[in-house]
Amino acid sequence: MAEKLLNYINGAWRESKATTYLNVPNPATDEVLATVPLSPPEEVDEAARLALAAFPGWRRTPATARIQYLFKLKMLMEEHFEDLARSITLENGKALDDARGEMRRAIENVEVACGIPTMMMGDFSEDVAKGVDEYMIRQPVGVAALICPFNFPGMIPFWYLPYAIACGNTVIVKPSERCPITMQKVFRLLEQLGLPKGVVNLVNGGPDTVNALLDHPAISAVTFVGSTPVARHVYARAAANGKRVQAQGGAKNPIIILPDADVSLTTRIVTDSAFGNAGQRCLAASLAVTVAGAEKTFIPALAEAASKLVVGNGLEPGVQMGPVITPQSKARIESLIQKGLEEGAEMVLDGRNASIPGHERGYFLRPTIIADVPPGSTIARTEIFGPVLGIMRVETVEEAIALVNSGEYGNMACIFTSSGAAARKFRYEAEAGNIGINIGVAAPMAFFPFSGWKNSFFGTLHAQGKHAVEFFTQTKVVVERWLETWERKF
């Protein structure tokens, strides 16, 4: 019988009172791994009230003491690294090496957050007026709710969690109901840290659980990663309730390929970017814009490289691409591919109707490449979130940059070239928050913010690094004068 997942509230594991549980299948085999509760609003209320009750004591804990828990957490995550990576592959489907990379980035965020005593430091200015000093300090905001996606169940919670608690906040994590198992394992490790009750909490659930978090008066900050329509909803509803919000939305990441780009390097990097994690990442290259005839070289090269990718169960040696997350996702992606053909695109490599021997029940597609994608077409505008690369052609760098900037998203844009002038022009003019130059996945290191522009992000401060510290703290400015009464005593 499949494991029934639990919530973790106020330092204790609890079975939810939910009346509805969802199956959590392995997307490579369709085997049910666990069942996850759709926790009702009253359980959100309980977690929020207890997190708020824990906040005063936690914020008064010195930052140097708070980070000791993170040092221990890093050690535990290193010890359980392979188990956590395997858990990601089981519930998400990505290749095991990709899962390992995800957990490495999660640990890197814990490491960066260990620098909170320095990162939280304020400013001091003496004698802003005669006998008057002024300074700014940072204090935690309160209870933070972290609403996490399915595609990086181990990493994305760590864009936020270590910074939030290191800054003195208490936290409620709501993992994706599609991939909730890895966070169960992470909270088993958090349980070993001996944190005060209520500092970290886990509430499973779906849309109703999310809305309860967005509405709860005890919650002061909300983070979200997911599709643009849901990000817009989260941002609007949480902001209307007076909360600070950062909501990462969708993407349609274009890459520009110039004729002078290194063929071998570019082909390898673009193939990995477009088809790694089966294209289910917000930094996946989904649209290649070839310039001045570059398609003559790169379309055949990309098709050959993509056709050789080993697709299968991510736990098996040598597998480079796993399944998509659900049968519904597979059907949606296949319908978008067909829509692209109907709108005039040309099929180069067809990955539909994939069948993996021994895994016939899995949700597999193979890499798909579609060329001559018409500007403004559905496949040119829509975030496919699957292993599909569309290719468009232009004659100049200026046209390519204009095409990049015409899209509604602004998560990532990349260029492949040997020209420093072209690369600088692109870096300067491209309207995206994460820029890659001869890089296919411009994923910031943990000490840089994960930027996003336009409809890819709603908010002001992004995840990771200094932005995370600023998001999880509020500034207080103190202006003070002291009368020199001591002179009267002598």
N, C-alpha and C positions, 0 to 999 in steps of 0.2 A: 504494500500500500504506500502511495506517495506521501512524502513528508508534508505535514501541515505547518506552514511558516507562522512564526510568532511575531508579535510586536515587542519592543523593548522600551519600557516606560519607567522612569524613576528608579533606574538601577535594577529592574527585574524583568524577566521574560513573562509575557502574558499572552494567553490565547485570546484572540479577538472575539467579540460578540457578534461579528458580522454574520449576516444570513446568507451572503453570497461569497463563494470562493471560486477563483479561476484556476484552471490548470496552467502549469508552467512547463511547456514541452521543450525537449531538445530539438532544435530546428533541423538538425542533421538526420534524426531518426524518427521524430514524432513521438518519442517516448515521453511520458509524463514524469517530470523530475520532482515536482512538488505542487502543492496547491497554495495559493496566496489569498488572504482575506481582503475584501473591499471594506476596510474599516469604516464604521459609521461616524458621523460628526461628533458624537458624544465622546468617542475615544480620542479624537483630535483635541477636544476641549480638555480632557483629563491631562493629556500630554503637555498641552500648552500651559495649563495652570501650574502643573508641577515644575515645568521648566522655568516658569516665571518665579516660582517660589525659590528655586535653586540659584537664581541669578545673583541676588545680593551677596551671598557668601562667596560665589565663584568670582565675581568682579573684584572683591576685596582680597582675593588670593594674589600675591605678587606675581607679576609676569614671569619672573625667574623661576618661580615654583610651578606655574602652569605649564611651562615648556618641558619640565621634567617628564610629564606624562607623554609628551610627543616623542621625546628621546626613546622612551620605553616602547611606544607604539611603532616607531621605525624598526626597532630590533625585532619585535614580534612579526611585523609584516615581512621582514627579510627571512625570518625563520619559516614562515608559512607561505613564502612567495609562490612556489610551484602549485600548492593547493589552491591558492586564490586565482592564479592564472588558469588552471584547469577548470575551476568553477565558471569563469567567464566564458571559456570555450564551450562548456556543456550547455549553458543557458542561452548564450548569444550566437554561437556557431562559428565565430571567427577562428582563424588558424592560431594554434597555440603560441607561435612566435609573436603574433600580433597581440595576444593577450598578455604575454610577458612584457612587451613594450608598454602596454597600458598600465600595468602594475608598477613598472619602473617609474613612470611619470607620476603616478600617485604617491610613491615614496618620496620622490623629489620635492613634491609640494609639502610633505611633512617636514622635510629637511629645511626648506626655506622658511616655513612658519616657526621653526625653532629660533629664528633670529628676531622674534617679536620684541624683545626688550630694546633692541636698537630701532627696529622698524616703526615702533609706536612712539618714539621720542617726539616731543613737541618742539616749540621755538620759544626763545626768550629774548626780549629786547629791553635793555636797561635805559632809564632816563628818557622815555618817550616824551615826557614833560618834566619840569623840575621836580625831582623827588618822586617821580611816578615811573613804575616799571609795568611792563605788559608782557604776558606770555600766553601761549596756546598749549593746551594739553589734549590728549585723546582719551576718550572713555568709551567703553563698549555700549552698544545700542540696546541690548536686551536679549530677547528670544529670536532666533533666526530659523526660518523654515527653508530646507533645501529640497527642491522638487527635481528629481533626477531622471535622465532618459535611459532607454534600453541599450543604446549602441556602445556606450562605455560605462558599464555598470560598476566597474572598479575604480576608474580614474576620475570621472567627473565629480562625484561627491567630494573628492579630495582637492578639487579646485577651491573648495569653500570650507569644509569642516575643520581642517587644522588651523586655518587662519581665524575662523570664528571663535573657536574655544581658546586659542592662544591669546586673543584680544580680550577675553573675559566674558564672552557671550555664552548662552546656553543654546542648544541646537535640537531641532527635530528634523530627521531625514525621512523623506518619502521617496523610496526607490521606485523605478518603473515596475508596474505590475507584470510586465513581460519578462523582466530579468531581475527578480528580487533576491535571488539566492546568494549572490556574492556579498551583498550587504549583511545578510544574516551571519556569514562567516566573519566579516569585518567587525561586526558588533560583538561577536564572541571574543575577539581580540581586545576590543575596547573594554569589555567587561573585566578583563584581566588587569587593566591599568589601575583600578581602585579609584577612579574618578568619583567625586561626590555625586550622590543620587540626583538625578534630574538634569545633569549637565549635558549628556547626550541621550537622545531618544530616537526610536525607530517606529514609524507608523506606516504600515502597508495600506495600499488602497488604490482607487481609481479617481475619476473626475470629481465625484462628490467629496472625497477626502481632500483633494486639492482645493476645491472651493471653500471647504471648511477652514483650511489653513489660511487662505487668502482673506477670509472674513474675520478671523479670530482676533479680538482686541488685544490679547496678550502678546501677539507676535508683532515684532517691529520691523523685521527685514525678511525678504523673500528672494531666493534665487531660483532660476528655472533654465533648463535647456530642453529644446524640442522644436517643433515646427513653428513657423511664423504665425499662423492663425492662433495657435494656443499661446504662444509667447505674447502676442498682442492682448489676448484675453487676460492672461496672468498679470501683465503690466498694468492694464487699465483697472482691473478689479482690485488688485492690491494697493495701487496708488490711490484709488478712490477711498480706500479705507485708511489712508494716512501712512502707509508703509513705504520704506525705501525698497526699490526693486531693481534687480538686474535680470533681464530675460533674454536669453540667447535664442534666436530664431533659426529659420532655414537658410539655405544657401544654394547658389548655382555657380560654382567656382570655375571661372574661365581661366584657361592657360593660353598664352600666346606663344607660337612656335615660329621663329624666324629661320630663313634658309641657312644662316650661318651657325645654327645650334649644333652642338656635337650630337651626331646621330645615335651612337650607342648609349651614351649617358642619358640623353633626353628620352629615348625610347624606354629604357629601363625605368627611369624615374616616373614618367607619365603613366606607364602601365601599372606600376605599384600604386600611384596616387588614385587612379580611376577605379581600380578593381580590388585594392586592399580592403579587408573587412566587407567584401561584397558591395563596395560603394556606399556602405551605410555609415558614413561619418561626415560631419559638417565641414570637413576640409577635403573631401574627395573631389578630384578634378572631374567635372562632368561635361565640360564644353571646351574643346580645343579649337583655337582660332589660328589657322595657318596663314602665313603672310608670304606674298610674292612667289607662289608656286612651291612652297615648302611641303604641301600635301603630297606632291609627286614622290617625295622620298619617305615622308613620315607615315602616310596612311598604310602602305605595305609593311613598313617596319613595325608599326604598332599592331597591325592585324596579326602578323606572324608571332610577335611576342605574346600577345593576349591569348592566342590560340594554344600556346604551349603551357599556359598556367595550369597547374594541377588543382582540380576542384574536387572537394570531398569533405569528409568528416575532419574538422580542424584538429582533432586529437591524433590523427594518423600521421606518421612521419612523411615528410615531403609535400604535404598538402599546403597550397598557397592561398586558396580562397575557399571559404565555407559557404553555407546556405544564407539566404535572407531570413529575416526573423519570423515571419508567419506565412501561411498559405495565402492570406489576403494580400500581403505585401507582394508576393510573387505574382499573383494575378493582376494587381495594379500595375506593376512594372511592365509585365508583358502587354497589357493594354496600352500603356504609353508608348512602347516600342511600335506597336501596330499603328497607333495614331500618328507617329512620326512618319512612317512609311506612307500613310494615306495623305499626309500633308506635303509630300514631295521629297522626303529624304531618301537616300540610297543605302540599302543594307550592305555592309562590308563584312561583318562577322556576326552571325546570328546565334545568340546563346539561349534562346527559348527552347522549351521542351527537353530540358536537360534531364538525364536519368543517370544516377550514380550507382554502379553495381554494388549491391549490398545495402544501399540506402535509398531504395526506391520511394520510400515514404517521406524523405527529406524535402525541404523547400528550396530546391536548387535551381539556379540559373547559371549559365556560363557567361564569360565576358562577351559583351555585345558592343559593336562599333557601328555607328550610323554616320554616313558622310553627307555632304551637301544639305545640311540642315537649314531650312529657310529661316531668315531673320523674322522674329515675331511669331514663329510657329509654337505650338504647344510644347514640343520637346526642347525648344530653345529657351523657353521661359520657366518651365516647371522643374522643381526639385524632384528628381526621380528617386533618389535615395536607394539606388541599386547599381549593379555592375554594368552601367551603360555609359558609353562615351560618345557624345555627339561631336561632329567636326564641321566647322564653317570655314569659308575661304574669304580673304580680303587681299588687297594689293599693297597696302601701306601700314606702317606701325600706327600712324595717326588713325586710320580706319579701325584698326584692332582695338586701340585704347577707347575710341568712341563707342565701339560695340560693347566692350567691358563695362563702360560707365552707363550705358543705356539700360542695364538690367536693374530690377528692383532690389536685388540683394547686394551685399557688400561684405561678405565674410572673408573671402580670400581671392586673390588674383595672382597669377604667376607669369613669368616670361622666361623663355629659353633662348639664349643668344650668346654670341661671343663678342658683341658690341657693348662696350661700357656706356657709350652715349645713348644707345637704345634702352639699355637697362635703367639708366638714370632718368630718362624721360618717362619711362613707364612707372618707376618708383614714385616720381614726383606727381604724376597726373592720374594714376589709377585710383579709383574711388572704392577702396576696400581697406579693411582694418588690418588684415594680415597679408603681407606681400612676400612672394617668393621669387628669387632670382636664381635660375637654374636649380630651384628647389620645387618639388611637386606637392609636398605637404608642409606648408609654412606654419607648423605648430610651434608656438612660442615656448621657450623654456619656462620652468616654473617661476622664475624670478622676473619674468615679463608678463604683462597682461595679455589675456586672450581677447584680442580686439575684434570688433565687428561693427560694421557701418550699415546705414540704411535699414532695410527691413530684415536684416540679419541680427539686429540687436535693439532692444528697448531698454533704455536706462542711460546712465552716465559713466559709472565705474564698472569695469569688467572683472572677470575672474582672475585669480592668481596674483602673486607678488604684491607690490605696493598698492595696486588698485583694490585688492582684497582687504588689505589693512585699512584703507580709507573707507571702504564700504562697510566694514564691520565695526567701525568706530565713529563717534561723532566728536566734533571739535568743540572745545570750551575755551573761550578767551577770558583771561583774568587781567583786570587793570587794577593796580593796587598802589596805595600811598601809605606810608607809615610816618606818623608824627614823631618827631625826635624828642620824646618825653624823657628819655634817659638823661638829657642835659640838665633837667631840673633836679636830678638826684645828686648832682655833684657841685 
